[in-house]
């Protein structure tokens, strides 16, 4: 028969094992989602992100680490834009509004990557290098709904 001390020790051991098991499960699910995200950044997106980064380079003159961060940010947003483009449930107007939100969000995230003078240059050339798709007119939306 167990003593009261052994019973408490067994309960604590079981609790510790359960906590460790839960941490492992949470960590593995987090890693799986990161892996899934990494898989979404396919060769085409990496290539397009490299091309876009190269177009900005003469204006921003980024160092190697900064260029890598810039390209990574561009790639993340290309994945998001592709997801919006491929969602058949979204109307053209909804897609436009989502593109616009992503455009603004990408611009603000670049402030963390670039120095302030580079960010100002980025703002000046972004519309030329990465134009926002034009807004839908009333006629476009009517034709898209038909």
PyMOL commands that place a pseudoatom at each C-alpha (Angstrom):
pseudoatom trace, name=CA, resn=UNK, resi=1, chain=A, elem=C, hetatm=0, pos=[0.000, 0.000, 0.000]
pseudoatom trace, name=CA, resn=UNK, resi=2, chain=A, elem=C, hetatm=0, pos=[1.272, 3.492, -0.853]
pseudoatom trace, name=CA, resn=UNK, resi=3, chain=A, elem=C, hetatm=0, pos=[2.040, 6.019, 1.775]
pseudoatom trace, name=CA, resn=UNK, resi=4, chain=A, elem=C, hetatm=0, pos=[0.678, 9.522, 1.555]
pseudoatom trace, name=CA, resn=UNK, resi=5, chain=A, elem=C, hetatm=0, pos=[4.128, 10.853, 0.501]
pseudoatom trace, name=CA, resn=UNK, resi=6, chain=A, elem=C, hetatm=0, pos=[4.441, 8.358, -2.364]
pseudoatom trace, name=CA, resn=UNK, resi=7, chain=A, elem=C, hetatm=0, pos=[0.929, 9.192, -3.594]
pseudoatom trace, name=CA, resn=UNK, resi=8, chain=A, elem=C, hetatm=0, pos=[1.739, 12.906, -3.807]
pseudoatom trace, name=CA, resn=UNK, resi=9, chain=A, elem=C, hetatm=0, pos=[5.012, 12.114, -5.550]
pseudoatom trace, name=CA, resn=UNK, resi=10, chain=A, elem=C, hetatm=0, pos=[3.218, 9.948, -8.136]
pseudoatom trace, name=CA, resn=UNK, resi=11, chain=A, elem=C, hetatm=0, pos=[0.615, 12.651, -8.749]
pseudoatom trace, name=CA, resn=UNK, resi=12, chain=A, elem=C, hetatm=0, pos=[3.346, 15.261, -9.254]
pseudoatom trace, name=CA, resn=UNK, resi=13, chain=A, elem=C, hetatm=0, pos=[5.239, 12.929, -11.603]
pseudoatom trace, name=CA, resn=UNK, resi=14, chain=A, elem=C, hetatm=0, pos=[2.090, 12.277, -13.638]
pseudoatom trace, name=CA, resn=UNK, resi=15, chain=A, elem=C, hetatm=0, pos=[1.316, 16.011, -13.759]
pseudoatom trace, name=CA, resn=UNK, resi=16, chain=A, elem=C, hetatm=0, pos=[4.871, 16.796, -14.899]
pseudoatom trace, name=CA, resn=UNK, resi=17, chain=A, elem=C, hetatm=0, pos=[4.685, 14.141, -17.630]
pseudoatom trace, name=CA, resn=UNK, resi=18, chain=A, elem=C, hetatm=0, pos=[1.306, 15.440, -18.783]
pseudoatom trace, name=CA, resn=UNK, resi=19, chain=A, elem=C, hetatm=0, pos=[2.648, 19.003, -18.916]
pseudoatom trace, name=CA, resn=UNK, resi=20, chain=A, elem=C, hetatm=0, pos=[5.676, 17.925, -20.925]
pseudoatom trace, name=CA, resn=UNK, resi=21, chain=A, elem=C, hetatm=0, pos=[3.471, 15.922, -23.288]
pseudoatom trace, name=CA, resn=UNK, resi=22, chain=A, elem=C, hetatm=0, pos=[1.175, 18.926, -23.785]
pseudoatom trace, name=CA, resn=UNK, resi=23, chain=A, elem=C, hetatm=0, pos=[4.157, 21.184, -24.503]
pseudoatom trace, name=CA, resn=UNK, resi=24, chain=A, elem=C, hetatm=0, pos=[5.476, 18.728, -27.081]
pseudoatom trace, name=CA, resn=UNK, resi=25, chain=A, elem=C, hetatm=0, pos=[2.090, 18.596, -28.821]
pseudoatom trace, name=CA, resn=UNK, resi=26, chain=A, elem=C, hetatm=0, pos=[1.786, 22.389, -28.893]
pseudoatom trace, name=CA, resn=UNK, resi=27, chain=A, elem=C, hetatm=0, pos=[5.328, 22.782, -30.161]
pseudoatom trace, name=CA, resn=UNK, resi=28, chain=A, elem=C, hetatm=0, pos=[4.864, 20.196, -32.898]
pseudoatom trace, name=CA, resn=UNK, resi=29, chain=A, elem=C, hetatm=0, pos=[1.636, 21.809, -34.119]
pseudoatom trace, name=CA, resn=UNK, resi=30, chain=A, elem=C, hetatm=0, pos=[3.408, 25.168, -34.233]
pseudoatom trace, name=CA, resn=UNK, resi=31, chain=A, elem=C, hetatm=0, pos=[6.250, 23.638, -36.223]
pseudoatom trace, name=CA, resn=UNK, resi=32, chain=A, elem=C, hetatm=0, pos=[3.774, 21.971, -38.580]
pseudoatom trace, name=CA, resn=UNK, resi=33, chain=A, elem=C, hetatm=0, pos=[2.089, 25.291, -39.314]
pseudoatom trace, name=CA, resn=UNK, resi=34, chain=A, elem=C, hetatm=0, pos=[5.489, 26.894, -39.934]
pseudoatom trace, name=CA, resn=UNK, resi=35, chain=A, elem=C, hetatm=0, pos=[6.406, 24.004, -42.229]
pseudoatom trace, name=CA, resn=UNK, resi=36, chain=A, elem=C, hetatm=0, pos=[3.111, 24.370, -44.069]
pseudoatom trace, name=CA, resn=UNK, resi=37, chain=A, elem=C, hetatm=0, pos=[3.786, 28.102, -44.509]
pseudoatom trace, name=CA, resn=UNK, resi=38, chain=A, elem=C, hetatm=0, pos=[7.308, 27.363, -45.772]
pseudoatom trace, name=CA, resn=UNK, resi=39, chain=A, elem=C, hetatm=0, pos=[5.899, 24.879, -48.289]
pseudoatom trace, name=CA, resn=UNK, resi=40, chain=A, elem=C, hetatm=0, pos=[3.557, 27.552, -49.614]
pseudoatom trace, name=CA, resn=UNK, resi=41, chain=A, elem=C, hetatm=0, pos=[6.536, 29.707, -50.547]
pseudoatom trace, name=CA, resn=UNK, resi=42, chain=A, elem=C, hetatm=0, pos=[7.317, 27.763, -53.684]
pseudoatom trace, name=CA, resn=UNK, resi=43, chain=A, elem=C, hetatm=0, pos=[9.990, 28.389, -56.271]
pseudoatom trace, name=CA, resn=UNK, resi=44, chain=A, elem=C, hetatm=0, pos=[7.793, 30.792, -58.278]
pseudoatom trace, name=CA, resn=UNK, resi=45, chain=A, elem=C, hetatm=0, pos=[7.127, 32.982, -55.275]
pseudoatom trace, name=CA, resn=UNK, resi=46, chain=A, elem=C, hetatm=0, pos=[10.792, 32.998, -54.284]
pseudoatom trace, name=CA, resn=UNK, resi=47, chain=A, elem=C, hetatm=0, pos=[11.696, 33.944, -57.846]
pseudoatom trace, name=CA, resn=UNK, resi=48, chain=A, elem=C, hetatm=0, pos=[9.091, 36.702, -57.970]
pseudoatom trace, name=CA, resn=UNK, resi=49, chain=A, elem=C, hetatm=0, pos=[10.174, 38.021, -54.565]
pseudoatom trace, name=CA, resn=UNK, resi=50, chain=A, elem=C, hetatm=0, pos=[13.790, 38.095, -55.770]
pseudoatom trace, name=CA, resn=UNK, resi=51, chain=A, elem=C, hetatm=0, pos=[12.755, 39.965, -58.927]
pseudoatom trace, name=CA, resn=UNK, resi=52, chain=A, elem=C, hetatm=0, pos=[10.746, 42.539, -56.965]
pseudoatom trace, name=CA, resn=UNK, resi=53, chain=A, elem=C, hetatm=0, pos=[13.566, 42.994, -54.448]
pseudoatom trace, name=CA, resn=UNK, resi=54, chain=A, elem=C, hetatm=0, pos=[15.997, 43.515, -57.333]
pseudoatom trace, name=CA, resn=UNK, resi=55, chain=A, elem=C, hetatm=0, pos=[13.761, 46.246, -58.752]
pseudoatom trace, name=CA, resn=UNK, resi=56, chain=A, elem=C, hetatm=0, pos=[13.834, 48.097, -55.427]
pseudoatom trace, name=CA, resn=UNK, resi=57, chain=A, elem=C, hetatm=0, pos=[17.586, 47.663, -54.882]
pseudoatom trace, name=CA, resn=UNK, resi=58, chain=A, elem=C, hetatm=0, pos=[18.774, 50.671, -56.956]
pseudoatom trace, name=CA, resn=UNK, resi=59, chain=A, elem=C, hetatm=0, pos=[16.459, 52.941, -54.959]
pseudoatom trace, name=CA, resn=UNK, resi=60, chain=A, elem=C, hetatm=0, pos=[17.006, 51.459, -51.504]
pseudoatom trace, name=CA, resn=UNK, resi=61, chain=A, elem=C, hetatm=0, pos=[20.636, 50.211, -51.671]
pseudoatom trace, name=CA, resn=UNK, resi=62, chain=A, elem=C, hetatm=0, pos=[20.110, 47.462, -49.093]
pseudoatom trace, name=CA, resn=UNK, resi=63, chain=A, elem=C, hetatm=0, pos=[22.835, 45.410, -47.464]
pseudoatom trace, name=CA, resn=UNK, resi=64, chain=A, elem=C, hetatm=0, pos=[22.782, 41.601, -47.656]
pseudoatom trace, name=CA, resn=UNK, resi=65, chain=A, elem=C, hetatm=0, pos=[20.865, 40.975, -44.398]
pseudoatom trace, name=CA, resn=UNK, resi=66, chain=A, elem=C, hetatm=0, pos=[18.425, 43.783, -45.052]
pseudoatom trace, name=CA, resn=UNK, resi=67, chain=A, elem=C, hetatm=0, pos=[17.847, 42.546, -48.609]
pseudoatom trace, name=CA, resn=UNK, resi=68, chain=A, elem=C, hetatm=0, pos=[17.104, 39.062, -47.274]
pseudoatom trace, name=CA, resn=UNK, resi=69, chain=A, elem=C, hetatm=0, pos=[14.559, 40.458, -44.775]
pseudoatom trace, name=CA, resn=UNK, resi=70, chain=A, elem=C, hetatm=0, pos=[13.010, 42.588, -47.504]
pseudoatom trace, name=CA, resn=UNK, resi=71, chain=A, elem=C, hetatm=0, pos=[12.723, 39.600, -49.869]
pseudoatom trace, name=CA, resn=UNK, resi=72, chain=A, elem=C, hetatm=0, pos=[11.226, 37.457, -47.098]
pseudoatom trace, name=CA, resn=UNK, resi=73, chain=A, elem=C, hetatm=0, pos=[8.595, 40.095, -46.347]
pseudoatom trace, name=CA, resn=UNK, resi=74, chain=A, elem=C, hetatm=0, pos=[7.748, 40.423, -50.039]
pseudoatom trace, name=CA, resn=UNK, resi=75, chain=A, elem=C, hetatm=0, pos=[7.438, 36.618, -50.317]
pseudoatom trace, name=CA, resn=UNK, resi=76, chain=A, elem=C, hetatm=0, pos=[5.113, 36.400, -47.303]
pseudoatom trace, name=CA, resn=UNK, resi=77, chain=A, elem=C, hetatm=0, pos=[2.795, 38.962, -48.829]
pseudoatom trace, name=CA, resn=UNK, resi=78, chain=A, elem=C, hetatm=0, pos=[2.936, 37.301, -52.245]
pseudoatom trace, name=CA, resn=UNK, resi=79, chain=A, elem=C, hetatm=0, pos=[1.644, 34.118, -50.598]
pseudoatom trace, name=CA, resn=UNK, resi=80, chain=A, elem=C, hetatm=0, pos=[-1.199, 36.079, -49.019]
pseudoatom trace, name=CA, resn=UNK, resi=81, chain=A, elem=C, hetatm=0, pos=[-2.029, 37.838, -52.288]
pseudoatom trace, name=CA, resn=UNK, resi=82, chain=A, elem=C, hetatm=0, pos=[-2.068, 34.515, -54.123]
pseudoatom trace, name=CA, resn=UNK, resi=83, chain=A, elem=C, hetatm=0, pos=[-4.470, 33.123, -51.512]
pseudoatom trace, name=CA, resn=UNK, resi=84, chain=A, elem=C, hetatm=0, pos=[-6.821, 36.068, -52.073]
pseudoatom trace, name=CA, resn=UNK, resi=85, chain=A, elem=C, hetatm=0, pos=[-6.586, 35.689, -55.845]
pseudoatom trace, name=CA, resn=UNK, resi=86, chain=A, elem=C, hetatm=0, pos=[-7.370, 31.989, -55.654]
pseudoatom trace, name=CA, resn=UNK, resi=87, chain=A, elem=C, hetatm=0, pos=[-10.364, 32.255, -53.343]
pseudoatom trace, name=CA, resn=UNK, resi=88, chain=A, elem=C, hetatm=0, pos=[-13.451, 31.677, -55.513]
pseudoatom trace, name=CA, resn=UNK, resi=89, chain=A, elem=C, hetatm=0, pos=[-15.794, 32.731, -52.685]
pseudoatom trace, name=CA, resn=UNK, resi=90, chain=A, elem=C, hetatm=0, pos=[-14.601, 36.340, -52.832]
pseudoatom trace, name=CA, resn=UNK, resi=91, chain=A, elem=C, hetatm=0, pos=[-16.220, 38.843, -55.145]
pseudoatom trace, name=CA, resn=UNK, resi=92, chain=A, elem=C, hetatm=0, pos=[-13.938, 41.107, -57.210]
pseudoatom trace, name=CA, resn=UNK, resi=93, chain=A, elem=C, hetatm=0, pos=[-14.773, 43.981, -54.886]
pseudoatom trace, name=CA, resn=UNK, resi=94, chain=A, elem=C, hetatm=0, pos=[-13.884, 41.938, -51.784]
pseudoatom trace, name=CA, resn=UNK, resi=95, chain=A, elem=C, hetatm=0, pos=[-10.629, 40.875, -53.422]
pseudoatom trace, name=CA, resn=UNK, resi=96, chain=A, elem=C, hetatm=0, pos=[-9.779, 44.504, -54.168]
pseudoatom trace, name=CA, resn=UNK, resi=97, chain=A, elem=C, hetatm=0, pos=[-10.385, 45.518, -50.556]
pseudoatom trace, name=CA, resn=UNK, resi=98, chain=A, elem=C, hetatm=0, pos=[-8.250, 42.630, -49.293]
pseudoatom trace, name=CA, resn=UNK, resi=99, chain=A, elem=C, hetatm=0, pos=[-5.471, 43.524, -51.747]
pseudoatom trace, name=CA, resn=UNK, resi=100, chain=A, elem=C, hetatm=0, pos=[-5.629, 47.085, -50.519]
pseudoatom trace, name=CA, resn=UNK, resi=101, chain=A, elem=C, hetatm=0, pos=[-5.336, 45.981, -46.870]
pseudoatom trace, name=CA, resn=UNK, resi=102, chain=A, elem=C, hetatm=0, pos=[-2.401, 43.705, -47.716]
pseudoatom trace, name=CA, resn=UNK, resi=103, chain=A, elem=C, hetatm=0, pos=[-0.751, 46.540, -49.659]
pseudoatom trace, name=CA, resn=UNK, resi=104, chain=A, elem=C, hetatm=0, pos=[-0.984, 48.871, -46.667]
pseudoatom trace, name=CA, resn=UNK, resi=105, chain=A, elem=C, hetatm=0, pos=[0.138, 46.175, -44.229]
pseudoatom trace, name=CA, resn=UNK, resi=106, chain=A, elem=C, hetatm=0, pos=[3.143, 45.241, -46.357]
pseudoatom trace, name=CA, resn=UNK, resi=107, chain=A, elem=C, hetatm=0, pos=[4.097, 48.911, -46.588]
pseudoatom trace, name=CA, resn=UNK, resi=108, chain=A, elem=C, hetatm=0, pos=[3.940, 49.330, -42.819]
pseudoatom trace, name=CA, resn=UNK, resi=109, chain=A, elem=C, hetatm=0, pos=[5.928, 46.134, -42.182]
pseudoatom trace, name=CA, resn=UNK, resi=110, chain=A, elem=C, hetatm=0, pos=[8.679, 47.408, -44.457]
pseudoatom trace, name=CA, resn=UNK, resi=111, chain=A, elem=C, hetatm=0, pos=[9.198, 50.231, -41.960]
pseudoatom trace, name=CA, resn=UNK, resi=112, chain=A, elem=C, hetatm=0, pos=[10.641, 47.569, -39.627]
pseudoatom trace, name=CA, resn=UNK, resi=113, chain=A, elem=C, hetatm=0, pos=[13.015, 46.330, -42.338]
pseudoatom trace, name=CA, resn=UNK, resi=114, chain=A, elem=C, hetatm=0, pos=[14.196, 49.630, -43.812]
pseudoatom trace, name=CA, resn=UNK, resi=115, chain=A, elem=C, hetatm=0, pos=[15.879, 52.714, -42.389]
pseudoatom trace, name=CA, resn=UNK, resi=116, chain=A, elem=C, hetatm=0, pos=[13.649, 55.799, -42.390]
pseudoatom trace, name=CA, resn=UNK, resi=117, chain=A, elem=C, hetatm=0, pos=[15.311, 57.347, -45.467]
pseudoatom trace, name=CA, resn=UNK, resi=118, chain=A, elem=C, hetatm=0, pos=[15.003, 54.007, -47.312]
pseudoatom trace, name=CA, resn=UNK, resi=119, chain=A, elem=C, hetatm=0, pos=[11.370, 53.676, -46.288]
pseudoatom trace, name=CA, resn=UNK, resi=120, chain=A, elem=C, hetatm=0, pos=[10.653, 57.124, -47.757]
pseudoatom trace, name=CA, resn=UNK, resi=121, chain=A, elem=C, hetatm=0, pos=[12.277, 56.043, -51.030]
pseudoatom trace, name=CA, resn=UNK, resi=122, chain=A, elem=C, hetatm=0, pos=[10.270, 52.799, -50.866]
pseudoatom trace, name=CA, resn=UNK, resi=123, chain=A, elem=C, hetatm=0, pos=[7.045, 54.794, -50.525]
pseudoatom trace, name=CA, resn=UNK, resi=124, chain=A, elem=C, hetatm=0, pos=[8.004, 56.899, -53.541]
pseudoatom trace, name=CA, resn=UNK, resi=125, chain=A, elem=C, hetatm=0, pos=[8.593, 53.939, -55.882]
pseudoatom trace, name=CA, resn=UNK, resi=126, chain=A, elem=C, hetatm=0, pos=[6.243, 51.263, -54.552]
pseudoatom trace, name=CA, resn=UNK, resi=127, chain=A, elem=C, hetatm=0, pos=[3.300, 52.260, -56.755]
pseudoatom trace, name=CA, resn=UNK, resi=128, chain=A, elem=C, hetatm=0, pos=[5.532, 51.950, -59.828]
pseudoatom trace, name=CA, resn=UNK, resi=129, chain=A, elem=C, hetatm=0, pos=[7.098, 48.607, -58.863]
pseudoatom trace, name=CA, resn=UNK, resi=130, chain=A, elem=C, hetatm=0, pos=[4.136, 46.982, -57.095]
pseudoatom trace, name=CA, resn=UNK, resi=131, chain=A, elem=C, hetatm=0, pos=[1.012, 48.787, -58.267]
pseudoatom trace, name=CA, resn=UNK, resi=132, chain=A, elem=C, hetatm=0, pos=[-2.212, 48.138, -56.456]
pseudoatom trace, name=CA, resn=UNK, resi=133, chain=A, elem=C, hetatm=0, pos=[-4.758, 46.640, -58.868]
pseudoatom trace, name=CA, resn=UNK, resi=134, chain=A, elem=C, hetatm=0, pos=[-7.211, 49.275, -59.996]
pseudoatom trace, name=CA, resn=UNK, resi=135, chain=A, elem=C, hetatm=0, pos=[-10.429, 49.706, -58.090]
pseudoatom trace, name=CA, resn=UNK, resi=136, chain=A, elem=C, hetatm=0, pos=[-13.526, 48.201, -59.614]
pseudoatom trace, name=CA, resn=UNK, resi=137, chain=A, elem=C, hetatm=0, pos=[-15.951, 50.547, -61.233]
pseudoatom trace, name=CA, resn=UNK, resi=138, chain=A, elem=C, hetatm=0, pos=[-19.698, 50.085, -60.997]
pseudoatom trace, name=CA, resn=UNK, resi=139, chain=A, elem=C, hetatm=0, pos=[-19.789, 48.515, -64.481]
pseudoatom trace, name=CA, resn=UNK, resi=140, chain=A, elem=C, hetatm=0, pos=[-16.947, 46.083, -63.664]
pseudoatom trace, name=CA, resn=UNK, resi=141, chain=A, elem=C, hetatm=0, pos=[-18.767, 44.870, -60.580]
pseudoatom trace, name=CA, resn=UNK, resi=142, chain=A, elem=C, hetatm=0, pos=[-22.014, 44.394, -62.492]
pseudoatom trace, name=CA, resn=UNK, resi=143, chain=A, elem=C, hetatm=0, pos=[-20.230, 42.376, -65.178]
pseudoatom trace, name=CA, resn=UNK, resi=144, chain=A, elem=C, hetatm=0, pos=[-18.425, 40.281, -62.558]
pseudoatom trace, name=CA, resn=UNK, resi=145, chain=A, elem=C, hetatm=0, pos=[-21.701, 39.461, -60.835]
pseudoatom trace, name=CA, resn=UNK, resi=146, chain=A, elem=C, hetatm=0, pos=[-23.359, 38.256, -64.068]
for i in range(1, 146): cmd.bond("trace and resi %d" % i, "trace and resi %d" % (i + 1))
show_as sticks, trace
zoom trace
